[in-house]
């Protein structure tokens, strides 16, 4: 695991902890935002593991979907997005 991957996983873990805290204080909308970023940092870590990095948010989402979610490399329940 690279230092960048570790940093991204730490960001994800921190964002999830903050989301839980915010939710416990009664702010589900803000908690959802932090939880979203936890998943976004995880997606970046997956991409980093394949030596891929992007400067645009939409590129991270599209490439994660194409390379991991739609190929089954990540379990369907993990990668599934609900709108």
C-alpha positions in Angstrom: 0.0 0.0 0.0 1.3 3.4 -0.9 1.5 6.4 1.3 -1.2 8.1 -0.9 -3.5 5.1 -0.5 -3.0 5.2 3.3 -3.7 8.9 3.4 -6.9 8.4 1.4 -8.1 5.6 3.6 -7.4 7.8 6.6 -9.5 10.6 5.1 -12.3 8.1 4.5 -12.1 6.8 8.0 -12.1 10.4 9.4 -15.0 11.4 7.2 -17.1 8.4 8.3 -16.4 9.2 12.0 -17.4 12.8 11.5 -20.5 11.6 9.7 -21.5 9.4 12.6 -20.9 12.3 15.1 -22.9 14.8 13.0 -25.7 12.3 12.7 -25.7 11.7 16.4 -26.3 15.5 16.8 -29.4 15.3 14.6 -28.1 16.6 11.3 -28.7 13.8 8.8 -28.2 15.9 5.7 -24.7 17.1 6.8 -23.9 13.5 7.9 -24.8 12.2 4.5 -22.5 14.7 2.9 -19.6 13.5 5.0 -20.5 9.9 4.4 -20.5 10.6 0.6 -17.0 11.9 0.9 -15.9 8.9 2.9 -17.0 6.8 -0.1 -15.3 9.2 -2.5 -12.0 8.9 -0.7 -12.3 5.1 -0.9 -12.9 5.3 -4.6 -9.8 7.5 -5.0 -7.8 4.9 -3.0 -9.0 2.1 -5.3 -8.0 4.1 -8.3 -4.6 5.0 -6.7 -4.0 1.2 -6.3 -4.1 1.1 -10.1 -1.8 4.1 -10.5 -4.8 6.3 -11.5 -5.4 9.8 -10.2 -7.7 12.5 -11.4 -8.0 16.2 -10.7 -11.8 16.3 -11.4 -14.4 14.9 -9.1 -16.5 13.6 -12.0 -13.5 11.8 -13.5 -13.0 9.9 -10.2 -16.6 8.8 -10.1 -16.7 7.8 -13.8 -13.5 5.9 -13.7 -14.3 4.1 -10.5 -17.6 3.1 -12.0 -16.0 1.9 -15.2 -13.1 0.1 -13.7 -14.5 -1.3 -10.4 -18.3 -1.0 -10.0 -19.4 -2.2 -13.5 -16.8 -4.9 -13.7 -17.7 -6.6 -10.5 -14.3 -5.9 -8.9 -16.2 -4.3 -6.0 -19.2 -6.2 -4.6 -22.5 -4.9 -6.0 -23.9 -3.8 -2.7 -20.7 -1.8 -2.0 -20.6 0.0 -5.3 -24.3 0.5 -5.8 -25.5 4.1 -5.7 -29.1 4.9 -4.8 -30.6 8.1 -6.2 
